[in-house]
Each structure stands twice: as structure tokens, then as C-alpha cells.
Amino acid sequence: MIADLVAKIGPIQITSTCGGRHARHSQHYRGKAIDFRPLATSPRKAAAVARSLDNIGGVGTYSNGIVHADVGEHQLSWYGHKRSRYAYAGKRHRYARFARNGR
């Protein structure tokens, strides 16, 4: 996944892999996700490219310029902060609000 991503968007700075604090069932803990900062393009363009790659399942962006990509089975995208996120699943493009603790 990382090699495909770098080939399309240029160099990245990986900010998080399987360590640190993540959501309870995060793909990070399974070694299937990274958070990164794109160095040669904008976070928005990097996320768009990541969504177009077949081997990437989840893509998220954060207001601080960090992009999340994982190889999970579900195609999920989001933008937001840790406490609340707006996301859409698959091709429906209907946004739903996700809040911490299922609220």
C-alpha cells in the first residue's frame, strides 16, 4: 500500500503506524494502517489518490494535514477530528456523523 501511494503522490512522512493511541478496534493495532503527511502535494489530493487505489480500504483526513490510509475490508472515508467525524461508506456518498462512544 505504501509503495503504491508514494509512487502516485511522491514522498510522505509517516506519523503513526501500530503504536500510539487509536480507536479501540483500529486497523493501526493490526498493522494495517498508517497516518501520514504528504510532502509533495496537498492532503486533499493525497486522500483523493488514496481513495482511487484498489488496495486501500479506509481513507481519512484531519484538519492538521494528516491523512489516514488502511487496508481494511470496508471502503470508508472521513474528515474530522477525533471527537466527531463526518463519513461516507462506499459509493452512496451519504454523509453520516460519527461521534465518540457511539453518540
N, C-alpha and C positions, 0 to 999 in steps of 0.2 A: 504494500500500500504506500509506504513512504517513498520508495523509488519511483513509482508511477506519479505520485504527487509532485515530487521535486522535478521530474522530467517535464511536467506541464507548466509549473509556476515558478521554477527557479529555487534558490536556496531558502531554507526555513530554519528557524531557531526553535527547537523542541523545548517546551517549557514544562511539560508534565507527561509522565508515562504511567507506570503502575504504582508509584509511590504517592504520598500526599493524601489529602482529604478529598474525597469524591462522593457522589451519591452512593447510597447503600449497595445497589446492585450494578454499579458502574462497570462498563467494559474495560475501564482502566485496570481494575483489580484482576481481570482475566488476562491482561497483557494484550488486549485487542483494541486499544485506543491511545491516541496521543492528543495533546493540546500543543499548538504551535503558533508562532508568529511568522507570517510570510515576510521575507526580506526584500523581494524584488517586485512585489505587486501589493495591491490593497487587500485587506481581509475579506472584503465583499467579493472581489474577483477570485480569490483563493477558494472561498467557500463554494462559489458557483462551479469552479472547475472540479472541486472535490465531489460535489453532487453529481457531476456528469460521469464520474468514474464508476465502472461496474463493481469493482471490488470494495467500495466504500458504502457502508450502510447508513450510519448516522453522521450528520454534519451539523455543527452548531457554531454560532459566532457570539462573541461577548463584546460589550461596549469598550473594553480596554484593548481591542485589536487582536485578541487571542481567538484562534479557530480550533474547534474540536473535530476530530475525524475518527471514526471507528469502523471495524469490520463486522459489526453486529448484523444479525439477520434482518432486522427491521429497518426499513428506509424511513428515517426520521430526521427532520431538520428543525432547528430552533434558533431564536435570537433572544438574548435576555441576560438577566442577572441570575445569581444563584437562588434568590428567594422566589422569583416568579419568572416564567418563561412563556413565550408565545411559540407554538409549534404547529407543524402540519405533518401528517403522515401520508406517505405515498403520493399519488397523483391527484388526490381530491383537492388539495390546496385550501382546505377549510382550516382556519386557524382555531386552535383551542388554547385556553390559558391553563398552564400547569403551575400549581403553587406548591410550596413546600408542605409536607405532611398530608398530601392529598386533598388540600382545601381548594 
